[in-house]
């Protein structure tokens, strides 16, 4: 991918407490602040289970991506990132894990443990 096509060289994540309605309020506020922004709603088009709303805007001539997640969407994405650290980054894109037999016995908010 060319650098000029990347939209997340700079990014921010906003985690909202509440459901889709609270998430939509934040997205609408961002849209008002950045009227030329593009919205990618991964709630309606999930990618390998990932759900969030991405607001892609321009600031000082540079693209910035703002991810707006509910707390549950955030927890799921963080857990999936930890699994990808364990099984291989490619699982984020729907590919098979390096070794699906790698044990993951305990998962908590702090991360994964093999015990």
Residue pairs with C-beta under 8 A, 6 or more apart in sequence:
3 9
6 63
7 56
7 63
7 65
8 63
8 65
9 62
9 63
9 64
10 59
10 62
10 63
10 64
10 65
11 64
11 65
11 66
11 67
12 64
12 65
12 66
12 67
13 66
13 67
13 68
13 69
13 74
14 26
14 66
14 67
14 68
14 69
15 69
15 70
15 71
15 74
16 22
16 23
16 25
16 26
16 68
16 69
16 70
16 71
17 70
17 71
18 70
19 70
20 43
20 70
22 70
23 43
23 53
23 68
23 69
23 70
24 53
26 68
27 39
27 53
27 55
27 68
30 37
30 55
30 57
30 66
30 68
31 37
31 39
31 55
33 57
34 55
34 57
34 58
34 59
36 57
36 58
37 55
37 56
37 57
37 58
38 55
38 56
38 57
39 53
39 54
39 55
39 56
40 53
40 54
40 56
41 53
41 54
42 50
42 51
42 52
42 53
42 54
43 51
43 52
43 53
43 73
48 91
48 92
48 93
48 94
49 76
49 80
50 76
50 77
50 80
50 92
51 69
51 73
51 76
52 67
52 68
52 69
52 73
52 77
53 67
53 68
53 69
54 65
54 66
54 67
54 68
55 65
55 66
55 68
56 63
56 64
56 65
56 66
57 63
57 64
57 66
58 64
69 77
75 109
79 107
80 91
80 92
81 92
82 107
82 111
82 112
83 91
83 104
83 112
84 90
84 91
84 92
85 112
86 102
86 104
86 112
87 97
87 98
87 99
87 100
87 102
88 95
88 97
88 98
90 96
90 97
90 98
91 97
103 114
104 112
104 114
105 113
105 114
105 115
106 112
106 113
106 114
106 115
107 113
